[in-house]
Amino acid sequence: MDILVQPLNRLIRVQPGVNLLTALQDAHVPMSYSCMAGRCGTCRCKVLDGEVMEGAGEQRRPLDGGPGFVLACQTYLTEPCTIEIPEPDEVVVHPARIVKATVVTIEDLTHDIKRLVLRPAKPVEFSSGQYVQLQFTPDHVRPYSMAGLCGDGLFEFHVRVVPDGRVTGYIARDLKVGDTVKVSGPLGSAYLRRKHEGPILCVAGGTGLAPILSILRGAVAQGMTNPIHLYFGVRSPRDVYGMPWLDQLKRDHPNLIVHVVVASGGHPATQRCGLVTDAIEQDHGNLSGWRAYLCGSPPMVEAATVVVRRQGIPAEHIYADAFYTQGT
């Protein structure tokens, strides 16, 4: 049975029923992967022609981009088909690990956002923009995105404390410096594409700023000079945080423009009033050739996806890991 792999235009022969990721690896086709269990989304690809059979995975994550997208690690080949894989020069392989980490910092960033810093017992490789699963106790588990870089030697997270939230309430009330946390990962497909030389659009809602900070810091560390527009959306002026970090990034990356968008009550001199989606539409009529990184609540990510696709960015160049609030 033949499988055509695009954009490599390679034809590989496989046995019916074989796992897609295994088939690609056996044929030495470069493909990103991490958890191998259908949770992280790193091995996302698209079925252009033909039918495949999809497995359930441990915790099957929603797939962005529309019909045809599958996870290679959870897909089985049943007939000849054509598979589109991500750009070969953007492949990342960080096999998921489980390590213990120690809490070194818990501090307030705003009235309801805390900065949590962990020191892992062993190094964990990840790409800018990815996230991990944190287990504080057997009953307190939740994914959080890193705000820093792989080489920092520390994990930095931004946690919005949700009223009556089970996990965030534990972090706010019970977690102490010196406590041990189990870290699993890395996970996520919204990592920095380092080979892209065109303009970049970053959209962060609330603590979605954390992975965007990682992406921006990664761009600086890689010496990327792409024009970057960041739209940071919050509910009110008291929810704005991280401006010293963003000011430093603007100094480090002269092509970075930061737009702070406040839903209501923003300061006219430094902030825009309204929604990030409206601000993007006001500023950009055509986003063809751009890449977009969207981080925040599912409604914000979904609305921003609609806007940037309408403005010319194809689904395969929109990278998003929405922050689902279940289990907060």
N, C-alpha and C positions, 0 to 999 in steps of 0.2 A: 504494500500500500504506500502511495507516494504523498508526501507533505511538501508543499511549496512554502518556503520561508521568505517573507519580505521584511525589510528592503534588500536583503542580501541576495535575493533571486537564486536561492539554493534549493535544490530538490533533494529531499532525504527520504529514504525508504525505511518504513517501520512496520512492526507487526500490529494487527488490530488489537485494541485494548491496552496499548502501552500508555503510560503517563506522559503527557506532553513535555513537562520539564525534563524528565529522564531522557526522552527522545532527543531533545535539543542538546542536553549535556553529552550524550553518547555520540552525537554528531559534531561535537565541538563547536556548537553555535553559541556565541556569548549571550548570556541571559542573566539578569539580576534575580537574586532570590535571598531569602533570609530565614523565615520561620519554618517553611516547608509544611505548614499546617493550615493554610488558608486564612490566616489571621492578619498578616502584615500588608498584603497587597503589593509587595515589591515585585513579584513576577507577573504583573498584569500584562496582558497582550490581547490582541483582537483577532477574532475569526472572521476573515473576509469572505470565505467561500467554503461550503461544506458544513457538516454537522459534527459536533463533539458531544461527549457525555461529561457532565460536571459532577464532582463529588461535593459533599456537604462541608467538609473541613471541620476543625474543632469549633471555631467561632467565626463563621463565614461573615466577612465584612462587606458592607455595601460597596458596589463598584461604580465609580463615576465615569462619565463619558458616553453613556448610551448603550444601545444594543450591540451585541457582539463581543464585548469585553469579558475576558475570563481570567482566572488565575491559573498559570501553567501547572503549578504544583497540585491543583485539584481538578485537572482536566485530562480526560482520557480520549484517545483517538479511535474512532470507530469506522471512518471512511476517509477517502482522499479529501484533502481540504487545503486551504491557503491560510497561513497564519502570519499576521503582522506583529513583529516584535519591536521593542523600543530601540532607539539608536544604539548600535553596538559600542560606540565610543563613550556611552554614558552608563555602562554596566557597573553596578556595585554589588559586591558579594561580601556581606558581613553575616556569617552564620550566627543565628540567634544563640545567646548564652544566658545562663542564670548565675548571677554573682551576688554576694552580700555587699552591702554598702553601709556606711556609718553617717548619721546625720551630723553635719558640722555647722550648719547655719539655718535658723528659722527667723525671718524678719518680715516686718510689714512693708509693703510697697504702696498700698492704698488702704482705704478703710475696710476693704474686703478681699485684698489680694496679698498673699504671702509669697516670699521668695524662699524656696527650699533648696539647700545645697547638700549634696551627698558625696562622700568619698568612697569609690568602689574599692573592694579588696584586691581586685585584679582589673587590668585595663579592658575596656569594652570598645571595640571599634564601631563607629557609626558615621553616617553622612549627614551633613548639615541639613536640618529640617525633619529628621526622623524622630521617633518617640520610643519609649520603653513602657513596660508594665511594671508598676510599683506595688509590691505587697507589703503593707505595714503590719498586718496580722492576717490570719487565714480568712477573716471576715471583712478586711479592709483592703481592697485591691482596685486599682484604677490606672489607666494609661495617662502619661503626661509627656509632653514634648520637651526636649532639651533646648535651652536657650544659648548654650555655649558651643564649643568646638570639641572634636574628638581628642585633640592634643592637650586640653586643659588639665586632664587628670581629675576632674570633678564633674559631677552632674548638677546642672542648675535648672530648676523648674519654677514656674509661676502658677500658683494655685489660687483660684477664686473660691472663697469660702461661701458655699451655698447655704441659705437658711434651712435648718433641719437636715442638711446633707450628712449622710452617714460617714463617707470617707473624708470629705473636706472638714467635717466637724471633728473627726478624730485628729486630723493634722493640726487644726487650730487649737484644740483643747488638751490633747493627750500626748502628742508626739514631742519628744525632748531631744536636745543635742546629746549625742552619744548613743541614741537608739539605733538598732539595726533594721535595715530595710532590704527586702529581696528585690533585685532588679532583673527583669527579663527582657531581652531584645538584642539588637534594635529591630524596630518595626516601621512600616510606613513607606509609601512610594513618592511622597512629596519632598524629595531631597533635591538639593541644588544640582542643576545640570551645568557642569563646569565648562563644557565645550561650546556652549551657546554664546555667540558673540553679539547678538542683537539686543534690543531693549527688553527690560524685565519689568513686570508689574507685580507688586506684592500687596496683598490685601490682608490686614490683620484685624480681627474683631476681639476686643478685650484681651484676655490672656493668650489669644492666638498670636500676640506679639512675640511670645517666646520662640516658637520655631522660625518666625521671620527674622528675629535677631540672629539666630544661628545661621540662617541662609545669608544674611547680610555680612556677618562676620566671616563666613566661609568665602564669600565673594572677595572680600578684602584680603584674606589670607592667601587666596589663589592668584591675586594680582589682576582680577577681572576689572575691566574698565567700562563695562556696559552701562548705558543710561538706565537708571533704576528709579521708578516711581513707587513710593510706599504710601498706601492709604490706610491710616490707623483709625478705626472707628470705635467710639465708646458711647455710652449712654449720656453721661454728664461730665462736666469739667473735673469733678473729683475722681472720676475713673481713669483719667489720663495718668500714665506712669511711664518711666523709662526714658524720659526726655534727655537726661545727661548721656545715656548710652547712644541715643539716636544722634545727638549733637556731635559726639565723638566720631560716630560712623560717617557723618557728613564731612567731617574734616579728613577722615581717612579715605573717603571715596567721593571726590568732588562731583561725580555724576549722579549722586543720590539726591533725590528730592523727596521730602517728607511732607505729607498732607495729614494733619490731624483733623478728623471729622467728628464733631460732637452732635448727637441727636438733638439736644436742646440745651440752651444756655451757654454756648461756647463763647470765648472771647474773640471778638471780630478781628483783632490785630494778629492773632496767632493761630486761630482755629476756624474751621468752616462749620457751618450749621447744616444738619440734615443727615442723609445716609451716604455711606461710602459708594454705593452703586450710582446714586445721582451724581456724586462728585466725579466719578470715572466717566460717566456719559457726558458731563459738561466739559471735561478736559480733553477727551480723546474721541475723535470721530472714527478713526480707523486704527486697529491694533494688529493688523497683519504683520507677521514677522516677529511679534512679541512672544514671550513665554510668561505665564501667569502662575503665581503661587498664592493659594487662598487658604487661610487658616482662621478658624473661629467656629461659631455655632453652626449647626447644619442649615438653618434658614438663611443665615448670611452667606454661607458658602454656596448654597443653591442659587440664591438671587444673583450673586456675583458671577457665577458660572454662566447663567443666562445672558447677563450683560456682556461679558467678555467674548462669548461665542458670537453674539450678535455683532460685536465690533470687529470680528475677524480672526479670533484665536481659535484654532481647531481643538477638539476635545483632547487629542493626544498631547497637546502642549499646555494643558491646564493641569496643575498638580495640586491636589487637595486631600487633606486628611481632616475631616470635620470633627470637632470636639463634641462627642455625644455625652449628654449629661446623665444617662442612666447610671445608677449606682453611686451618685455623688455624695 
